[in-house]
């Protein structure tokens, strides 16, 4: 979970766009441009206590900087493979951050084991992707709130 640790390096907001309940911000940092797609609020009907486990899917594509055009394409395809995770009613996507050599998708889930089973099913017939997965108990959604603070400063 490197992006919350590095949020103090957010220097210049280059562009911002609002889409429904999401905010898209581009920042320029020491290691290049970073994009932050962050959900603005807890979705209606969702209790943070019911979705108490954060799951971060991390793809490290370089040592630093934004993804190349080829990597952006691969990240987009991978992200599309993840789309059904939200339809399962077991998880909620709260942010996608690209930059600093890492792309990170953060979900909150009711049941981590069920999340992993579903993720493995979705990726079963796909090529192997260079991802790491981290999870932590977070019933107050502190990690998401920290990320929101990064782009609100």
C-alpha positions as CSV (number, residue, x, y, z in Angstrom):
1,X,0.0,0.0,0.0
2,X,2.6,2.5,-1.2
3,X,0.3,5.2,-2.5
4,X,-1.0,6.4,0.9
5,X,2.6,6.4,2.2
6,X,3.6,8.7,-0.7
7,X,0.7,11.0,-0.7
8,X,2.7,13.8,1.0
9,X,4.6,14.0,-2.3
10,X,1.5,15.1,-4.2
11,X,2.7,18.5,-5.6
12,X,0.8,19.9,-8.4
13,X,-2.8,19.2,-9.4
14,X,-2.7,19.1,-13.2
15,X,-6.3,18.3,-14.0
16,X,-9.4,17.2,-12.2
17,X,-12.6,15.7,-13.5
18,X,-15.7,14.6,-11.6
19,X,-17.7,11.6,-12.8
20,X,-20.8,10.7,-10.8
21,X,-19.5,9.6,-7.4
22,X,-15.8,9.4,-8.5
23,X,-13.1,12.0,-8.7
24,X,-10.2,11.8,-11.2
25,X,-7.1,13.9,-10.4
26,X,-3.8,14.0,-12.2
27,X,-0.8,15.2,-10.2
28,X,2.8,15.8,-11.0
29,X,5.3,14.3,-8.6
30,X,9.0,13.8,-8.4
31,X,8.7,10.6,-10.4
32,X,6.2,11.8,-13.0
33,X,2.5,12.1,-13.5
34,X,0.1,10.1,-11.3
35,X,-3.6,9.5,-11.9
36,X,-5.9,9.1,-8.9
37,X,-9.5,7.7,-9.5
38,X,-11.1,7.9,-6.2
39,X,-14.7,7.2,-5.1
40,X,-16.0,10.4,-3.4
41,X,-18.3,8.7,-0.8
42,X,-19.2,5.3,0.6
43,X,-21.8,4.0,-1.9
44,X,-25.5,4.2,-0.7
45,X,-26.6,1.1,1.0
46,X,-23.1,0.0,1.9
47,X,-22.0,-0.3,5.6
48,X,-18.3,0.0,6.0
49,X,-18.5,-2.5,8.9
50,X,-20.0,-5.1,6.5
51,X,-17.2,-4.5,4.0
52,X,-14.5,-4.4,6.6
53,X,-11.5,-5.9,4.7
54,X,-9.4,-3.8,2.3
55,X,-7.9,-5.7,-0.6
56,X,-5.2,-4.0,-2.7
57,X,-4.3,-5.5,-6.0
58,X,-1.0,-4.1,-7.0
59,X,0.8,-4.3,-10.4
60,X,4.4,-3.0,-10.3
61,X,5.2,-2.1,-13.9
62,X,8.4,0.0,-13.4
63,X,10.7,1.5,-10.8
64,X,9.0,4.9,-11.2
65,X,6.9,7.1,-13.4
66,X,3.7,6.8,-15.3
67,X,2.9,3.7,-17.4
68,X,3.9,3.6,-21.0
69,X,1.2,3.3,-23.7
70,X,1.7,-0.5,-23.9
71,X,1.5,-0.9,-20.1
72,X,-1.6,1.4,-20.0
73,X,-3.3,-0.9,-22.5
74,X,-2.4,-4.0,-20.4
75,X,-3.6,-2.3,-17.2
76,X,-6.9,-1.4,-19.0
77,X,-7.5,-5.0,-20.1
78,X,-6.6,-6.3,-16.6
79,X,-9.0,-3.7,-15.0
80,X,-11.8,-4.9,-17.3
81,X,-11.2,-8.5,-16.0
82,X,-11.7,-7.1,-12.5
83,X,-15.0,-5.3,-13.3
84,X,-17.3,-8.3,-12.3
85,X,-15.9,-8.2,-8.8
86,X,-18.3,-5.4,-7.9
87,X,-21.2,-7.1,-9.4
88,X,-20.8,-10.0,-6.9
89,X,-22.1,-7.8,-4.1
90,X,-19.1,-9.0,-2.1
91,X,-16.8,-6.1,-2.9
92,X,-16.7,-2.4,-3.7
93,X,-13.9,-0.7,-5.7
94,X,-12.9,2.5,-4.0
95,X,-9.8,3.7,-6.0
96,X,-7.4,3.1,-8.8
97,X,-4.1,4.9,-8.7
98,X,-1.5,4.8,-11.5
99,X,1.9,6.3,-11.2
100,X,5.2,5.9,-9.4
101,X,5.7,2.6,-11.2
102,X,2.7,1.0,-9.6
103,X,-1.0,0.6,-10.5
104,X,-3.2,-0.1,-7.5
105,X,-6.9,-1.2,-7.4
106,X,-8.3,-1.0,-3.9
107,X,-11.5,-2.9,-2.9
108,X,-13.4,-3.3,0.3
109,X,-15.0,-6.7,0.7
110,X,-17.4,-8.6,3.0
111,X,-15.5,-11.9,2.7
112,X,-11.8,-12.0,1.7
113,X,-11.8,-15.7,0.9
114,X,-14.8,-15.3,-1.4
115,X,-13.2,-12.3,-3.1
116,X,-10.1,-14.3,-3.8
117,X,-12.1,-17.3,-5.1
118,X,-14.0,-14.9,-7.5
119,X,-10.8,-13.2,-8.6
120,X,-9.1,-16.5,-9.3
121,X,-12.2,-17.6,-11.3
122,X,-12.1,-14.3,-13.3
123,X,-8.4,-14.8,-14.1
124,X,-8.4,-18.6,-14.6
125,X,-8.2,-18.6,-18.4
126,X,-6.2,-15.4,-18.7
127,X,-2.5,-15.0,-19.1
128,X,-0.6,-14.6,-15.8
129,X,-0.5,-11.0,-14.6
130,X,2.4,-9.6,-12.5
131,X,0.2,-8.7,-9.5
132,X,0.5,-8.8,-5.7
133,X,-2.4,-8.8,-3.4
134,X,-2.5,-7.3,0.1
135,X,-5.4,-7.3,2.5
136,X,-6.1,-5.9,5.9
137,X,-8.9,-5.5,8.4
138,X,-10.2,-1.9,8.0
139,X,-13.8,-1.5,9.2
140,X,-13.6,2.3,9.1
141,X,-12.1,2.4,5.6
142,X,-9.1,4.4,6.9
143,X,-7.0,3.5,3.9
144,X,-9.6,4.9,1.5
145,X,-10.0,8.0,3.6
146,X,-6.2,8.6,3.7
147,X,-6.1,8.4,-0.1
148,X,-9.1,10.8,-0.4
149,X,-7.2,13.2,1.9
150,X,-4.1,13.0,-0.4
151,X,-6.0,14.4,-3.4
152,X,-8.1,16.9,-1.4
153,X,-5.0,18.8,0.0
